[in-house]
Amino acid sequence: MGAYHRCCAEQIEKFGGFVARYMGDGVLAYFGYPRADEDDAERAVCAGLALVAAVAGLDVGPGARLRVRVGIATGLVIVGDLIGDGASQQHEVVGETPNLASRLQALAEPDTVVIDGGTRRLVGGLFEYLALGSVSIRGFSDPVPVWRVMGASAVDSRFEALRVARTPLLGRDEEIELLMCRWQQIKRGDGSVVLISGEPGIGKSRLAETALERLSDDPHIRLRRFCSPHHQDSALYPTITQLERAAGFRREDTAEQRLDKLEAVLAQAMNDLGEAAPLLAALLSLPVGDRHPPLNLTPQKQKERTLQALVAQVQGLAARQPVVMLFEDAQWSDPTSLELFDLIIDRAPALPLLLIITFRPEFSPPWTGRPHVTSRSLNRLTPRQRTEMIAGVTGGKALPKEIAAQIIDRTDGVPLFVEELTKAVVESGILTDTGSRFNAAGPVVPLAIPASLQASLLARLDRLAPAREVAQIGAALGRQFSHELLSAVAPMPPAQLDEALGQLVASELVYRRGTPPDAEYTFKHALVQDAAYSTLLRGRRQHLHTRIAVALEERFPGTVESQPELLAYHCTEAGLSARAVRYWQRAGERATQRSAHVEAIAHLTKGLETLKTLPETPEHTQQALTLYTALGAALVMAKGQGAPEVEHAYIQARALCQQVGETPELVPVLYGLWRFYVVRSQFHIARKLGETLLRLAQRADDPVCSVIAHNALGVTWFWLGVLPAARQHVEAGIALYTPAQRHAPEFRTGHDPGVSCRIYAALALWLLGYPHQALARLHEALALAHELAHPFTLAYAQSMAAFVGQLRRDVSTVREQAEAAVALATEQGFPLWVALGTTCRGWVLFMQGQPEEGLAQVRQGIAAEQATGAALALPGFYALLAEMYDHLGHPEDALQALAEAHTLMEQHDERWWEAEMHRLRGVLLLRQPGTPQAEAETWLQQALDVAHRQEAKSLELRAAMSLSRLWQQQGKQAEARELLAPIYGWFTEGFDTADLQEAKALLEELV
């Protein structure tokens, strides 16, 4: 194999390639390492063709012939250190591109060269090809388009390379005019929002900056928020960093000095800092000491008040001067920041505020369609504009026509690519500067320009030599990094570091704000950061992230406290998994405390993923249990208690509880599972969980667990139709509930069990025949929910109050509570309570003479509930639909809806409304021509029997009235009165309710 290997090496090295590894009769080679060149793809294909010819010419003896297959793929590869000894040393490589190349050579016919789509795009028309179609390749999810290279072509054109860019502004006159027009409206007091979308490098930020430059002579206030791809799960990260910059925080500042600076910033917008200062100090993790009284707010209320304070700051500034606010890269925004901008955009029309939001096309802004919001998508540059941009980059000095034409041809109008390719050519050494123009130093080699932005950026970084290491360290820190943190991590003298940073700034790869040691640096584009980071070997990456994590822990305790997710990220990348898990857990808990539940889910999930890389130990099992328990609670708030993810999280947690043994997490885990199963109408599983909770409470003599257990059992027995047991448990829960329990963690994940016990006491009491007592409990539940100021609990109480009101046929109560529930639940994102409120609101519309609209809303509410995964109360809602269809004179639709109600009742064993469904069937059958009255009478009698057995006096009264009316029509007046009178006479309260008034009127008819 010696001659064969020498032949391969010669051809590869001849075209500038690098042999990375010999694998038996195989050879792995790279083009673009150790230095990126502009024509790597072309040279790789040329080497492949030359290799096929050279191997065919090797003399291997009479009657023998060597044949070779070549596969070429283009992509990023990490080339590691040398491994092995002596002559067998080889470079370690990481990446999927070598795997793809290996698969392609296996597909190739002997003595042929096969390439992938990426290579095909880069070499364009330099060669002739035979398309082999898209091939399914093991290890790759999608089919890979493949071509065979037949040989060199006489054609000199090329397909354009990958391009992503950002450049000086050209061709944006219409967009600038739009922004200036909106500014004139702002000066008149009419706020406006402009959404600017476009691919990376198209010029979104440059457009915004140019607009700001145009406004420099007009008095105004500027506010800028920058989103970060590494902080999409850090609640309000753009605002926190902006406040810290505006306040001018310094490393050596004490907490009191930082608070002074924060208050000075807020005083520019607000006269009264009494609430805003402690709220925003908490956001920045600043202690307020005795300067401000404690707020004593629930996490959700603190989040709401914090957002209100931030909106008030913008409003206060706008009252002083018109405000221009820039929100950049919204595609990387955290959910809480989107909530903040929802509020600002809602108020924008009444403020002298111009809000500019930039984002990439994959982001779908929720604000389009509003009258004060305008959207613009940036297009690519025309060839003429590309020529103008090249001149701008070169300072007006002309490039050789051949090179300028190649730049214009390849950049495809993306401004950053035009800029980067032009700079790469100017810096490459292939040109001489004559003062007025650039001339080629020698013959212009075709494609003497990097064929991709990635190659361009890597080549520029390579030429910066020592500064490249600083760029790599900065890239590991993030898109933005401080001089202080960089100094703590970079292993070089301060003078050398400052010189390297100066090179990066001078090259315009990095921007600087401020002066060292208080300077902050930002990579010009996320792609520049990505390019620098991609050149780090795995070991070097881990080493850097370790140094960053240590530096943050030792020298930046404030950052550790306020951004534990940042420490978690660096520890994860450093391979410090145990520490990473702790920080992910802390980040999840912090997000939950701020009601940033979506962010909490992301942090906790990452913690669990990281934990899987660690060995199974008792400590790690306990950590997993804590993470899954917290994740289940966050999922309940963010997705609803019937979401499948909730069950998964709590099932995992319960299994871990069994491994751990005695653990306080068992109660919240079982309670979370109970919530899931009861909402999904799996009542028998829910009942067993409730019984387990009660046993635990009794064994531990734990009043908090006792309230939870009695609530769980009371609710479950209610839906099963066992009303006395339901009443007994919820009343026991009410008796054990104390104000001191209100802030127990178990009470804040979902709705408060004290409120729930009172709601279900109202439901049970009404069915059992105590309307006034039921109303009293309902009022208690609403009062307690308002007092707790817990949005999830309040929306639950309001929607359930509407539900109780509908059972009572109390239109005014249903209207009031349903409207409040829908408004609050929509605002907070609680889909189940929106669904329940919508259903009740539909009934109100129906009763108020809008039958079609009311019917549509009831159907909408039912569909919305089912979409959450919930099935609770659906038999009752379908029975309600049946009543409405009956009133509209659609008996077939009514019977179909009632049949669906019966199916659901039997499927889930939800029996609380069973008597009423039997009664409705009897009533509907009486309206069906040709149906024997005896059949209908059987259903009415069955309704009476079920209600009597359940002790549901209110439903027994309704069944008795329907049967009495039938007997009245049959001339059996005495029997009808004898049936109805004792049931009516049983009642001792509620004579002002619709059912009892109707019964009284019927008895008077039966005299």
Buried (B, 14 or more C-beta within 10 A) or exposed (E): EEEBEEBBBEBBEBBBBBBBBBEEEEBBBBBBBEEBBBBBBBBBBBBBBBBBEBBEEBEEEEEEEBEBBBBBBBBBBBBBEEEEEEEEEBBBBEBEBBBBBBBBBEBBEEBBBBBBBBBBBBBBEBBBBEEBEEBEBEEEEEEBBBBBBEEEBEEEEBBBBBBBBBBBBBBBEEBBEBBEEBBEBBEEEBBBBBBBBBBBBBBBBBBBEBBBEEBEEEEBBEBBBBBBEBBBBBBBBBBBBBBBBBBEBEEEBEBEEBBEBBBEBBBEBBEEBEBBBBBBBBBBBBEBEEBBEEBEBBBBBBBBBBBBBBBBBBBBBBEEEBBBBBBBBBBBBBBBBBBBBBBBBEBBBEBBBBBBBBBBEEBEBEBEEEEBBBBBEBEBBEEEBBBBBBBBBBEEBBBBEEBBEBBBBBBBBBBBBBBBBBBBBBBBEBBEEEEEBBEBEEEBEBBBBBBBBBBBBBBBBBBBEEBBBBBBBBBBBBBBBBBBBBBBBBEBEEEBBBBBBBBBBEBEBBEBEEEBBBBBBBBBBBBBBBBBBBBBBEEBBBBBBBBBBBBBBEBBEBBBBBBBBBBBBBBBBBBBBBBBBBBBBBBBBBBBBBBBBBBBBBBBBBBBBBBEEBEEEEEBBBBBBBBBBBBBBBBBBBBBBBBEBBBBBBBBBBEBBEEBEEBBBBBBBBBBBBBBBBBBBBBEBBBBBBBBBBEBBEEBEBBBBBBBBBBBBBBBBBBBBBBEBBBBBBBBBBEBBEEEBBEBEBBBBBBBBBBBBBBBBBBBBBBBBBBBBBBBBBEBBBEBBBEBEBBBBBBBBBBBBBBBBBBBBBBEBBBBBBBBBBBBBBBBBBBBBBBBBBBBBBBBBBBEEBBEEBBBBBBBBBEBBEEBBBBBBBBBBBBBBBBBBBEBEBBEBBBBBBEBBBEBBEEBBBBBBBBBBBBBBBBBBBEBEEEEEEEBBBBBBBBBBBBBEBBBBBBBBBBBBBBBBBBBEEEBBEBBBEBBBEBBEEBEBBBEBEBBEBBEEBBEEBE
